Amino acid sequence: MLNPKKLEEIAKQISDSLPPGVKNMAEGAEAKVKQVLQSQISRLDFVSREEFDIQSQVLMRTREKLEALEARLAKLEQPQG
């Protein structure tokens, strides 16, 4: 298995060997890709992890209440005898 430091060294050597124009173009392209991705992600209808966790807890409590009401209804529907 390759050493991660060795991989970093190889990547740095490749990066250092690129002509300045190519390196600048690559950096500019990377910045533009990041900008486009951030723009598109911001348009999506995402919620934060915190909001997701809160809604999950609300749903769990609602399910518990529903199960309790169903059990209570089933008990009330039993024939009295």
C-alpha positions in Angstrom: 0.0 0.0 0.0 1.3 3.5 -0.8 2.2 5.9 1.9 -0.2 8.9 2.0 2.8 11.3 2.3 4.4 9.8 -0.8 1.1 10.4 -2.7 1.1 14.0 -1.5 4.8 14.4 -2.7 3.9 13.0 -6.1 0.9 15.3 -6.4 3.0 18.2 -5.4 5.7 17.3 -8.0 3.1 17.0 -10.7 1.6 20.4 -9.7 5.0 22.0 -9.5 5.8 20.7 -13.0 2.8 22.3 -14.6 3.4 25.5 -16.6 2.1 28.6 -14.8 -0.6 29.3 -17.4 -2.0 25.8 -17.0 -1.8 26.0 -13.2 -3.7 29.3 -13.1 -6.3 28.0 -15.5 -6.8 24.9 -13.3 -7.1 27.1 -10.2 -9.6 29.3 -12.0 -11.6 26.3 -13.2 -11.7 24.9 -9.7 -12.9 28.2 -8.2 -15.6 28.4 -10.9 -16.8 24.8 -10.3 -17.0 25.5 -6.6 -19.0 28.6 -7.2 -21.4 26.8 -9.6 -21.8 23.9 -7.1 -22.5 26.3 -4.2 -25.0 28.2 -6.3 -26.9 25.0 -7.3 -26.8 23.5 -3.8 -28.2 26.7 -2.3 -31.2 26.4 -4.7 -32.0 22.9 -3.5 -34.6 22.5 -0.7 -32.3 21.2 2.0 -32.7 21.4 5.8 -29.9 21.5 8.4 -29.0 18.4 10.3 -30.3 20.1 13.5 -33.7 20.8 11.9 -33.8 17.2 10.6 -33.1 15.9 14.1 -35.8 18.1 15.6 -38.4 17.0 13.1 -37.4 13.3 13.7 -38.1 13.8 17.4 -41.4 15.5 16.7 -42.4 12.6 14.4 -41.4 10.0 17.0 -43.5 11.7 19.7 -46.4 12.0 17.3 -46.2 8.2 16.5 -46.1 7.4 20.2 -49.3 9.5 20.8 -51.0 7.9 17.8 -50.2 4.4 19.1 -51.5 5.3 22.5 -54.7 6.7 21.0 -55.1 3.6 18.8 -54.7 1.3 21.8 -57.2 3.4 23.8 -59.7 3.3 20.9 -59.3 -0.5 20.5 -60.0 -0.9 24.3 -63.1 1.4 24.0 -64.4 -0.6 21.0 -64.2 -3.9 22.8 -67.7 -5.3 23.7 -68.6 -4.5 27.3 -69.7 -7.7 28.8 
